[in-house]
Amino acid sequence: MPPVTPAPVDAASFRPSLAESHRSVAVAGGFWRRLAAFSGPGYLIAVGYMDPGNWATDIAGGSAFGYTLLSVILVSNLLAIVLQALAARLGIAAGLDLAQACRAHYPRPVAIALFVLAQAAIVACDLAEVLGTAIGLQLLLGLPLIGGVVLTGLDVFLILALQHRGFRRLEAFVVALMAIVAICFVWELIAAQPDMAGILHGLVPSPAIIAKPAMLYLAIGIVGATVMPHNLYLHSSIVQTRSFEQIDRGRRDAIRLAAIDSTLALTLALFVNAAILILAAATFHRAGRTDIAEISDAYNLLTPLLGAGTASAVFAIALLASGQNSTVTGTLAGQIVAEGFLDWRLAPWVQRLATRGLAIVPAVIAVAAAGGAGATRLLVLSQVVLSLQLPFAVVPLVQFTGRAGIMRGLEAPRWLQALAWTIAALLIALNLKLLFDFAF
């Protein structure tokens, strides 16, 4: 990355992204009332950490390697907590989202290149959401996969209707669907009776994860499905839906509340992610079915392996809720990236329909060419693509949040900057290792 322009930028000179919701939620009162008012953006972010892309990688990982990759989920979630806290800090302290900060502080060719990469990441993410929702509709209702893919385009209008009623309504819808997913997996885990000793052992990182290319491919897919680049753009924008005191004291308080909100929400996402892998390990791997990588195969085998008549249906309901939820954040992120990098202002329904169309077209092609098998392979590949895009969002974020001029004196403390740069270096090293394995 080139050196950033360190001079402060007047945030008021930038038109806010999601202008219809900017500073629309008042934050006032005592600590608990302020925390309640600030709770919401973290859950929209957490949705991206438990979307259908996670399902594909977690099922494949649990089926093939048992509980071993649980440590990858845990570490990925800890990385996500740090990075999302930085994204929220940027939006609150600088008054700019990550896309706007790139436009303000990088040369235009660099900003355009980052926009293209961010858009590719959003398409990959949206692709996973489209396919996940379509698979859920097929499993529950018998709808043809291509029909389900096309039907997901209508989700755009659901998002518009919810946001028109206020950003808090949109957040409430997301939290309700997250609760459905969590309840479904509590039920599934009770039925599966996983090995607690195996779970604890799986939380300890194993050298085999790096040594074995097949395991590393899935591990990087899990990282890509957990720490998602579009979420960094999204979080730095939606924290600005909160109306807090625009002075140092108010910003410091908002940074603390946003960190609590995202940490609690990502802890819930950690449970769901881990539960998917644990379920796959406790049912498929334990039964010797180490080849289960298709979501539809998992659905078909859950009931006979668990001996619970509703196991497959509960699994499909959770998948559908997860896919539906993820469409909200994917389309919002598309709008934020376009508005932030390019100051591109289209009617919200046009912007979101365009974002969804970019995902629907490759999904239709993949399903038509290879059916359900192609859909799941595309899900896993989309998560690896997300992981490869991640450094191009993380490095600018760490750069900006370490500069006092950009952050108006509320830059990340030195220990947090050191930790963030270490995370960035780790992600880059993992991606280079993956590219090396592909090449040789």
N, C-alpha and C positions, 0 to 999 in steps of 0.2 A: 504494500500500500504506500502511496506517496505521502509526504508530510501533510498534516491537516493544517488548515488556516486557523490559528489559535484565537483570533479576535472574536469577541462575543458578537452574536447576531441577534438583532432585535426580533424576538419571536412574533411580535405583533405585526411585523411586515410580511409574515407568512400566513396565508389563509389556512385555517386549521383543517386537518383531515376529519372526515365524519362531522362536518360543520353542523349538521342538524342535531347532533348530540353533544357538542362541545360544551363543557362546564354546565351540563344540564342537571347534575345530581348534587344537591347541596350537602356539604360536610360541616357539621356544627355540633355543639353540645359537649358532653363529657366523653371520656375515652371510649367507652363501650358503644355509645351512639355514633361516634366518629368512625369507629372500626366497622360497625354495621353498615354505615353509609358507604364506606370504601370497599366493602366486600362485594365482589362481583366480577371485576376484571380478571382476577386470578382464576376464576372458574371458567371463563371463556378461554383463557390460555390453557388450562388443564385439559380441556376437551381435545386439543391437538395432541396430547400425550397419551390418549387412550382411543385413538381413532382406528378405523379398520386396517390401516397399514400396520399398526401395532399388533393387531390380531394375527395377521399373516406371518409376521416374523416371530412372534411369541409362540404360536402353535408349532411352527416348523422347528424352532429352537427347543421347545419342551419335548416334542416328539422325538427328535433326533438325539438330543444330548441330556435328557432328563432335567435335573435342577441346576446343571452347571452354569447356565447363562443367567441365573437369577442375579449373580453379582454384577453383570453388565447392566441389568435393569436398575439395580440400586445405585450404582455409580453414575449412570446416565441421569437419574432423577436428581442426584445431588448436584451434578453439573448444571442441570436445568434450573434448579433453585437459585444458584449463584447468577446465572446469565439473565434469568427473568427479573431478578432484583435489580440488576444493572439497567435493563431495558426500562423498567419503571422509573428508576432514578433519572435516566436521560429525559424521559417525557416530562417529569415533574420539575426537575431543576433547570433544564435548558429551555423548556417550553416548546420543544421540537420533537417530533417522532424520529425514528432512526432514518427513514427515507428522506425526510426534510433536512436532517443534519448532514447526510451525505451530499445532498444537493447544495447545501450552504458552504460546506467546508472542503469538498474535493473539486478538482478540475472537472469540467463538464464531461469530457470523454470517459473519465473514471466513473462518474456518477451514472452515465448512460450504461456502461458495461455492468455496473452493479445492479441497475434496474433490470437488465435482461436476465441476469442470474437469479435475482429475486423472483422475477416473474416465472422463470423455469421451475423454481422451487415450489411456487404456489400451484402451478399446473400439476406437478408431481403429487403434491399433497391433495389437491382437489380430485385428482385421478383416483387416489386411494379411497376418498370419501364416496365418490360416485360408484365405484365398483363394490365397496362394502355395502352401501345402501341397496344396490341392485341385487347382490347376493342374498341379503336379508329378505328382500321382497320375494325372491324366487323360493327360498327355503320355507317361508311362512305361507305364502299365497299361491305358489306355483307359477308366478309370473315369469315369462321368458326373460332371460338375462338381458338381451338387447332392449326389450321393452322397459325393464327396470332402469337401465342406464338412461334412456331417453326421458323417462318420467322424472328423474332427479332434477331435470331442468326447471321443473315447477317449484322446487325448493326456494328459488330466488324470490318468488312472490310471497312465500311464507315469511321469509326474513324481512322483507319490506313492510309487511303488515304488522309484524311484531315491533319493529323499530319505530314505525309511525305512532305506536301507542306509548312510546317512551323506552329509553335504553334499559331501564330497570325491568320492564316486561320481558325484553329480550333475554336479559340475564336470568330472570326467574324461569323462563322456558328451558334454558340450558341446564340450570341446576336441577330441575325436575327430571330431565332425561338422564343426567348423570346419576341421580339417585336410583332410577330404574336399573341402569347398568350395574351399579354397585350391589343392589339387592339381588339381582339375578346371579351374580357371581358368588355372593355369600351362600346362596342356596346350592349352587353347583359344587362349591368346595366342601360343604357339609356332606353332600352325596358322594363325592370322590374320596374322602378320607385320605388326604395326602400324607406322606411320610414326613413328620416334623423334623426328624434328624437329617433327612435328605435336604429339606428346605434350608436348615441352618448351615449345612455344609455348602450348599449352593450359593449362599450369600458371601462366601469367601472366594476372592478371585483365584482362578486357576491358570497356570502358565500355558496349559493346553489351548486356551482361547486364542492366544497369539500364534502358537506353533502350528495349529491345524487350519489350513486355508478355508475349508468348508465351515468350520466353527467361527472363524474370523469374519467371513462374509455375512453370516447371520448376526454376529455381534455388532458389526458396523451398521447392518440394517436396523438393529434394535436402537443403536445410538441415533441413527437418522430418524427413526420413528418416535424417539423420545425427545431429543433436543432438536427442535425444528426451527429452521431459519425464519419462516414466515411469522412465527410466534413472537420473535424479537421485534419485528416491525409492528405487529399488532399490539403488543403490550405497551410499547412506548407511546402509542396513540390513544388507546382506550382508557388509560389512566387519566387522560385529560378530559374525560367525561365528568370528572369530579370537580366541583367548585370549592376550592379551599383558599385560604388567605395567600395572596400573591406577594408574600414577604418571606424572608429567610426562615423565620420561625414556622410559618405555615407550610413551607416546602419541606422543611426537615420532618415535621410531623407527618406530612403526606407520604414521604419516602418510607418512614417507619411503618405506617399503616399498610401501604402497598406491599411491602416485603412480607408482612404477616399474612395478608390476604393470599398472595401467590404461594407462600410456603404451605399454608393449610390446604389450599386447593391441589397443589402438586403432590402432597402426601396422599390425598384420595386417589389421584392418578397413579401413584406408585402402587397402591393396593390393587387397583384394577389390572394394571400391567402385569404385576407379579401373579395375580390370580389366574390370568389367561395362561401363562407359562406353566404354573403349578398344575392347573387342570390338565393341560396336555401331557405333562410329565406323569401325573398320577393315574391317568387313564391309558393313553396311547403308549408311552414309553414303558410303563410297567407291564403292559400286555404284550410287549415285544413289537408293537407297531411303530417302528422308528421312521417309517416312510411317510407319515401323515404330514403333508404340507398344504393340502387344499382345505379351505374353510368348509366346503360342502362335504368332504370326507369326514371332517371332525363332527359335523352336524349329524351325519348318518350313523356314526359309530358311538356317539355319546350314550344314547339310550341303551343299546345292548351291552355296552361295557360297564355302565354304572348300574344297570338294572332298575333305573328310575324312568317311568313312562313319559314324564314331561321334560326330561333333561335336554333333549334336542330342541324342543320348542322354546324353553327358557333361554338357551344359547342363542337362538335365532332372534328372539325379542331383544336381547341385549345388543346383538350385532346391529339390528335395525335402528335402535335408539342411538347407538354410538355413531353410525353413519349419518343419521339425520342431524345429530348434534354438530358433527364436524363440518357440515355444509355451512353452518352459520359463520364459523371462524374463517374458513377458507375464502368465502366470498367477501367478508369484511376486510381481510388482509389484502385481497386483490385491489379493492378500492383504495385502501390506505397507501399501498405501494405506488399505484398510478398517480394518485393525487400528490404524494410526497415527493417523488422523484421528478415528475414531469409537470406538476401543477395542472394535471389533466382533469378537467371538470366535466363529466358527463352526467346525464340523469342516472340516479343510483341503479335503476332497473336495467339500463343499458350496460353500465359498467359490470354489474354482477352477472348478467346473462352472457356477456362476452367472456368473462372469467370461467364460467361454468362450461361454455361451449368449447373452450380450449381443452378441457378435460374430457368432455363427452366424446369428441371425435376420435381420439386414440383409443378410448375405452370400447367404443363400438367396433373399431377395426380389430382390436385384440380379441374381443369376444366372438366376432364373426369368423376370425381365422382359426382360433384354437379353443373356443368354448370356455367352460368354467376353469379348465386347467390353465389356459392362457391368462384368464383374469387374475388368478391367484399369483402366478409368476410375475405378472405386471405389478401387483400389489407389493411384492417383496422388492422388485427392482425399483419401484418408485421411492421406497424408503432408503435404498442405497444412494439414489440420485440426491435425495434430500441431504444425506450425510455429506456427500461430496460438495454440496453448495454451502454447507454450514460455515466454513471458515470465512467466506466472503461476507457474512453478516456478523460473525463474532468479532473479527479483527476490527472493523470500524467501530462497533459498539464499545469495545475495550479502549480503543484510542480516544473516543469522544468523552467517555465517562471519567477518564484520567486527566482531562485538561480543565484547569480551574477557570480559564477564560470562557470556555464553552459552557461549563456547568454553573457559571455565576457563583463560584466559590463553594459549591456543594459537590465537588468531585469525589469519587470513591476514595476511601482511605488507602494508604500505601499497601497494607496487607491484602486488601481486597483486590487492588490492581495486580499485585503479584500473583494472587490465586487465579485471577481471570486470565492473565497472560499464560500461566501454566496450563489452564484448561484449553486455551486456543492452540498452544503448541501440541498438546496431547491429541486434539482433534485432527490437526494437520498431519501429525505423524501416523495416525491410524489410517487416514485417507491415502497417504503415500504408500503405506504398506499394502492396502487393498489394490491400488493401481499397479504396484510391482507384481503382486500375485497374478493379476489379470494378464500382464504383459509377458510373464515368464511361466 
